[in-house]
Amino acid sequence: MDYKIFSVDVQDHIAKVVLNRPEKANSIPQAGWDEMHAIFNQLDADPAVRVIILSGAGKCFCAGIDLSLLMSVQQLNDLSCEARKREALRKFILDLQAAVNAIEQCRKPVIAAIHGACIGGGVDIIAACDLRYCTQDAYFTIKEIDMGMVADLGTLQRLPKIIAPGIAAEMAYTGRNVSGTEAAKINLVNQAYRDQAAMEEGVQEIATMIAHKSPVSIRGTKEMLRYTRDHSVAEGLQYMATWNASYLLSNDLMEAFSAKMERRAAKFKD
């Protein structure tokens, strides 16, 4: 499928999703949010895809939501009924949230590779990813506070579960820039690389490692990590027992054992 805002390429079980609007600093218009939702639903359903790398073309990762999209909200003032106006605005926000949620809900691990600016909606997006890596000269900012807004696409819900709540609050209240080097120190990213080339090489290596693991086990691991984040240990263990009772006895398990006994690399089916 052809996309206008994103490009998608799948090779060797790795999907590379690139936000491809460099002339607009990869700011995302309505069409981009719609594409994001469709892309991650498609990759979730594609059995050939085992892991996804999400990056941005040009000089930065993402400058956030396109301002023209925010300005279009003013059109809701044409609705004479206040209830209908608020209902439409709520649906607008929920639709944008759904696009970001599709990243988190995708059963395949999503790796964010961040260089340059990651602003506003860009932070919403990376917070929904499973793994985050950046360049040392990248920077992150929750810019909504400087626009008289409350970040509404997931940053305030997900970030305090990724980094210390106090640091997340400081970022949200001040809108200050957090450098790539600092991002690694506060665990916003797993690692900050010296430059984009080194980051791309490192992320590719990690994606390749994941792509060679059991697809069933990787999907189950993501599901457990996501569930455990929002539930107690006891609830997580109960769900884990039910999950493995359903999925443990897979062909992947037998292939892993056979490969170990035969001293060869395991080869898992899509």
C-alpha positions as CSV (number, residue, x, y, z in Angstrom):
1,M,0.0,0.0,0.0
2,D,1.2,3.5,-0.9
3,Y,1.4,6.2,1.8
4,K,1.9,9.9,1.5
5,I,3.2,10.7,5.0
6,F,5.0,7.5,5.9
7,S,7.1,4.9,3.9
8,V,7.1,1.2,4.8
9,D,9.6,-1.4,3.8
10,V,9.8,-5.0,5.0
11,Q,12.9,-7.1,4.6
12,D,14.1,-10.1,6.6
13,H,11.1,-10.0,8.9
14,I,11.9,-6.3,9.9
15,A,9.5,-3.6,9.0
16,K,11.0,-0.1,8.6
17,V,8.4,2.6,9.1
18,V,9.7,6.1,8.3
19,L,7.9,9.3,8.9
20,N,8.7,10.9,5.6
21,R,7.7,14.6,5.6
22,P,11.1,16.2,6.1
23,E,10.1,19.4,4.4
24,K,7.7,20.0,7.3
25,A,10.1,18.7,10.0
26,N,8.0,15.5,10.0
27,S,5.0,17.3,11.6
28,I,2.0,15.1,11.2
29,P,-1.2,16.2,9.5
30,Q,-4.6,14.4,9.7
31,A,-3.6,12.1,6.8
32,G,-0.5,11.1,8.8
33,W,-2.4,10.0,11.9
34,D,-4.8,8.0,9.7
35,E,-1.9,6.4,8.0
36,M,-0.2,5.6,11.3
37,H,-3.3,3.8,12.5
38,A,-3.6,1.8,9.3
39,I,0.1,0.9,9.1
40,F,0.5,-0.5,12.6
41,N,-2.8,-2.5,12.2
42,Q,-1.5,-3.9,8.9
43,L,1.9,-4.8,10.3
44,D,0.2,-6.4,13.3
45,A,-1.6,-8.7,10.9
46,D,1.3,-9.4,8.6
47,P,2.8,-12.8,9.6
48,A,6.1,-11.9,7.8
49,V,6.8,-9.0,10.2
50,R,8.4,-9.8,13.5
51,V,9.8,-6.5,14.6
52,I,9.3,-2.8,13.6
53,I,11.8,0.1,13.4
54,L,10.1,3.6,13.5
55,S,12.2,6.5,12.5
56,G,12.0,9.9,10.8
57,A,13.5,11.2,7.5
58,G,15.5,14.4,7.2
59,K,16.9,16.4,10.1
60,C,14.6,15.3,12.9
61,F,12.3,12.5,14.1
62,C,9.1,14.4,14.5
63,A,8.0,18.0,15.2
64,G,4.6,16.8,16.5
65,I,1.1,17.5,15.3
66,D,0.8,19.7,12.3
67,L,-0.4,23.2,13.4
68,S,-2.9,23.3,10.5
69,L,-4.6,20.3,12.1
70,L,-4.9,22.1,15.4
71,M,-6.3,25.2,13.6
72,S,-8.9,23.0,11.9
73,V,-10.4,22.4,15.3
74,Q,-11.7,26.0,15.1
75,Q,-14.2,24.8,12.5
76,L,-16.1,23.2,15.3
77,N,-17.2,26.6,16.4
78,D,-19.6,26.5,13.4
79,L,-21.7,24.0,15.3
80,S,-24.4,26.0,17.1
81,C,-25.1,23.2,19.6
82,E,-22.6,23.2,22.4
83,A,-23.1,19.5,23.2
84,R,-22.5,18.5,19.5
85,K,-19.4,20.7,19.5
86,R,-17.9,19.0,22.5
87,E,-18.9,15.6,21.3
88,A,-17.1,16.3,18.0
89,L,-14.0,17.6,19.8
90,R,-13.9,14.5,22.0
91,K,-14.1,12.2,19.0
92,F,-11.3,14.1,17.3
93,I,-9.0,13.6,20.3
94,L,-10.0,9.9,20.6
95,D,-9.2,9.3,16.9
96,L,-5.7,10.7,17.3
97,Q,-5.2,8.7,20.5
98,A,-6.2,5.6,18.5
99,A,-3.4,6.2,16.0
100,V,-0.8,6.2,18.8
101,N,-2.5,3.3,20.6
102,A,-2.1,1.2,17.5
103,I,1.7,1.3,18.1
104,E,1.3,0.0,21.6
105,Q,-1.4,-2.6,20.6
106,C,0.6,-3.9,17.7
107,R,1.7,-7.4,18.8
108,K,5.2,-6.9,17.3
109,P,7.9,-5.0,19.2
110,V,8.3,-1.4,17.9
111,I,11.7,0.2,18.2
112,A,11.9,4.0,18.0
113,A,15.1,5.4,16.4
114,I,15.2,9.1,17.2
115,H,17.5,11.8,15.9
116,G,17.1,15.6,16.0
117,A,13.9,17.0,17.4
118,C,11.2,14.9,19.1
119,I,8.5,17.4,20.0
120,G,5.0,17.2,21.4
121,G,3.2,14.5,19.5
122,G,6.6,12.9,18.7
123,V,6.9,12.2,22.5
124,D,3.4,10.7,22.5
125,I,4.5,8.4,19.7
126,I,7.8,7.2,21.2
127,A,6.2,6.6,24.6
128,A,4.0,4.0,22.9
129,C,7.0,2.2,21.5
130,D,8.6,-0.8,23.2
131,L,12.2,0.3,22.9
132,R,13.7,3.7,22.3
133,Y,17.2,4.7,21.1
134,C,18.5,8.1,20.1
135,T,21.5,10.1,19.0
136,Q,23.3,12.2,21.6
137,D,22.3,15.4,19.8
138,A,18.6,14.5,19.8
139,Y,16.2,16.4,22.1
140,F,12.8,15.7,23.6
141,T,10.2,18.3,24.7
142,I,6.6,18.1,25.8
143,K,5.8,21.3,23.9
144,E,2.0,21.4,24.6
145,I,2.5,23.3,27.8
146,D,3.9,26.2,25.8
147,M,0.9,26.2,23.5
148,G,-1.6,26.5,26.4
149,M,-2.6,22.8,26.1
150,V,-2.4,19.6,28.1
151,A,-0.6,16.8,26.2
152,D,-3.5,14.5,25.3
153,L,-2.2,11.6,23.1
154,G,-0.6,9.5,25.8
155,T,2.6,11.2,27.0
156,L,1.1,12.0,30.5
157,Q,-0.2,8.5,30.8
158,R,2.8,6.5,29.6
159,L,5.8,8.6,30.4
160,P,5.5,8.3,34.2
161,K,5.7,4.5,33.8
162,I,8.9,4.8,31.7
163,I,10.9,7.4,33.7
164,A,10.7,8.7,37.2
165,P,7.3,10.4,37.8
166,G,9.0,13.5,39.1
167,I,11.1,13.9,35.9
168,A,8.1,13.3,33.8
169,A,6.2,16.0,35.7
170,E,9.2,18.4,35.3
171,M,9.2,17.8,31.6
172,A,5.5,18.3,31.3
173,Y,5.3,21.4,33.5
174,T,8.3,23.2,32.0
175,G,8.4,22.1,28.4
176,R,12.2,22.1,28.6
177,N,14.4,20.3,26.1
178,V,15.9,17.0,27.3
179,S,19.0,16.1,25.3
180,G,19.7,12.6,24.0
181,T,22.5,12.2,26.6
182,E,20.1,13.1,29.4
183,A,17.4,10.9,28.0
184,A,19.7,7.9,28.4
185,K,20.5,8.9,32.0
186,I,16.8,9.2,32.9
187,N,16.0,5.9,31.1
188,L,13.8,7.6,28.5
189,V,15.9,5.8,25.9
190,N,17.9,2.6,26.2
191,Q,21.0,4.2,24.7
192,A,22.2,7.4,23.1
193,Y,24.5,6.9,20.2
194,R,27.2,9.3,19.0
195,D,25.5,9.9,15.6
196,Q,22.7,8.7,13.4
197,A,24.8,6.2,11.5
198,A,25.9,4.5,14.7
199,M,22.3,4.5,16.0
200,E,20.9,2.9,12.8
201,E,23.6,0.2,12.9
202,G,22.9,-0.5,16.6
203,V,19.1,-0.5,16.2
204,Q,19.4,-2.8,13.1
205,E,21.4,-5.3,15.2
206,I,18.8,-5.3,18.0
207,A,16.0,-5.7,15.5
208,T,17.8,-8.6,13.8
209,M,18.2,-10.4,17.1
210,I,14.5,-10.0,17.9
211,A,13.6,-11.2,14.4
212,H,15.5,-14.5,14.9
213,K,13.5,-15.3,18.1
214,S,10.3,-17.3,18.2
215,P,7.5,-15.1,16.8
216,V,5.0,-16.7,19.2
217,S,7.2,-16.1,22.2
218,I,8.0,-12.5,21.2
219,R,4.3,-11.6,20.8
220,G,3.5,-13.3,24.1
221,T,6.4,-11.4,25.9
222,K,5.1,-8.1,24.6
223,E,1.6,-8.9,25.8
224,M,2.9,-9.9,29.2
225,L,5.0,-6.7,29.6
226,R,2.1,-4.5,28.5
227,Y,-0.4,-6.3,30.8
228,T,2.0,-6.3,33.8
229,R,2.6,-2.5,33.5
230,D,-1.1,-1.8,34.2
231,H,-1.8,-4.7,36.7
232,S,-0.6,-6.1,40.0
233,V,2.0,-8.9,40.2
234,A,-0.7,-11.3,41.3
235,E,-2.9,-10.4,38.3
236,G,0.1,-10.6,36.0
237,L,1.0,-14.1,37.2
238,Q,-2.6,-15.3,36.8
239,Y,-2.7,-14.1,33.2
240,M,0.8,-15.6,32.6
241,A,-0.4,-19.0,33.7
242,T,-3.5,-18.8,31.4
243,W,-1.4,-17.5,28.5
244,N,1.2,-20.3,28.7
245,A,-1.5,-22.9,29.2
246,S,-2.8,-21.8,25.8
247,Y,0.4,-21.1,23.9
248,L,3.4,-22.9,25.5
249,L,3.1,-26.1,23.5
250,S,3.9,-24.5,20.1
251,N,5.9,-25.7,17.2
252,D,8.4,-22.9,18.1
253,L,9.1,-24.7,21.4
254,M,9.9,-27.9,19.6
255,E,12.1,-26.1,17.0
256,A,14.0,-24.4,19.8
257,F,14.7,-27.7,21.5
258,S,15.7,-29.4,18.3
259,A,18.0,-26.6,17.3
260,K,19.7,-26.7,20.7
261,M,20.2,-30.5,20.5
262,E,21.5,-30.3,17.0
263,R,23.7,-27.3,17.7
264,R,22.2,-25.2,15.0
265,A,20.4,-21.9,14.7
266,A,16.6,-22.2,15.2
267,K,14.5,-21.4,12.2
268,F,11.0,-20.4,13.1
269,K,8.0,-20.1,10.7
270,D,6.1,-16.9,10.2
